[in-house]
């Protein structure tokens, strides 16, 4: 398990992405899976940066764990910000035209669709959002 604790700012999305990609490259992660994970990091860490501590800046921890058989990776985003379960929001109706859709929710919807599992819990004053991606 590897962990990175960093200020939850939009500027640090790239640092988090590089940190996770370093772990993925060591696993010979397929490029498609890596790209899907990168999009998920952008969305999930970006949400923490924008909303968890607003207007303050707090810390967030990103934990990368490898599961051996079958090969998979889990990435857990941990913050002490306001309790927020992005999975509780109803998925957007993608059959509607862009003009008729409500704003927001598409990013987390894309993450849900591209990951093999996603869970959220709030415990001990912290948000834990975990994504899992099977690599083979």
N, C-alpha and C positions, 0 to 999 in steps of 0.2 A: 504494500500500500504506500502510495506517495501522497503528500499533502502540500498545498500551498495556501498560505493565509496572506491576504493582500487587501489594500483599500478597495472598496466596492465603487469603482469609478468606471465610466465608459472607456477612458483611456487605457485601463488595465485589461480590457477584453482581449487584446492582442497578447498580453503577457500570459494570461490564463490559457488561451488557445495554444500558444507555443509550448507551455508546460504540459498540457494534455497530449499534444501531438508528439512530443518527445517520448512519452510512454507508449503511444500507439505505434510509432515507428519501430520501437524495440520489439513489438509483437508482430511485425509485418502485417499491420492492419491494411485491409483492402482500401484503395483510394475512395471508393464510393462511401464506405462506412465512415472513413475519416472526414469526408466532406459533410456528411449528415451530422456527425458529432460536432464539427466546427460550427455549423449553423445553429445547433442546439445550444452550444456555449454562448454564441453571440446573443441569442434570444434570452436565455435564462440568466446569464451573468448581467446582461444589459438590463433586464427587469429588476434585478437586485440593485444595480447602480442607480436606476431611475426612481425606484419606489420604496425600497426597504427602509432607508434612513432619512428620506427627504425632509427638510433641506440639508440635513447634516450628511457627513460621510462616515460610514462605519466600515468595519472589516467583514470580509467574507472568506470562507475557507472552501477550497475545491479539493476533493479527495478522489483519487483514481485508484480503483481496485481491479485486479485481474482475476477472472474466474477461469480455471484451467480446462474443465471438461464438461460441456464443450466450451471452446475458447470464447470468452466474452469479456467486456469491460463494463464496470459501473462507475459512474461519475456522480458524486454527491456534492451538491451546493448547500452550504450551511451559512446562515446569517442570523444575527440577533435583532433584525429589524421587525417591523410590524408583522403580526401573523398574517400570512396570505397564502391561500391554496389556489394556485392557478388552474388546478385540475377541476375545481368546483364550478368553474365557469362553463356554461353550455358551449359546445362546439358551434362555430359559425355555420350558417346555412350557405354552403358554397354553390348551391344551385341558383341563388339569387344573383341579380346583376350587381355590379360594384356599387351602383348608386343606391340600391335598396338594402345593402348590408349595413349592419351596425359597425362602427369603427372599433378596431381592436379585436384581439382574440385569435387572429390568423397565425401569429408566430407560434404560440403554444400549441395550436392545432397541428401545425407542421411538425413540431417536435414530437407530439403524440403519435403521429402517423409514421415518422421515420425511425423511432426507437422501438425496441422489442418490449420494453417495460418502462413505466414511469410511475413513481410513487411520491407522495408528499405526506409529511407529518410535522406537527408542531409539538415539541417537547422541551421542557426545561428552559423556556424562553427563547427557543431557537427554531427557525424554519429549516427543515431538511427536505430537499427535493433531489430525488435520485433517478437517474436515467440509466438504462442498461441497453447495450448494443451487442448482439451476437456477432462474432467476427468471422465465423466459418459456417 
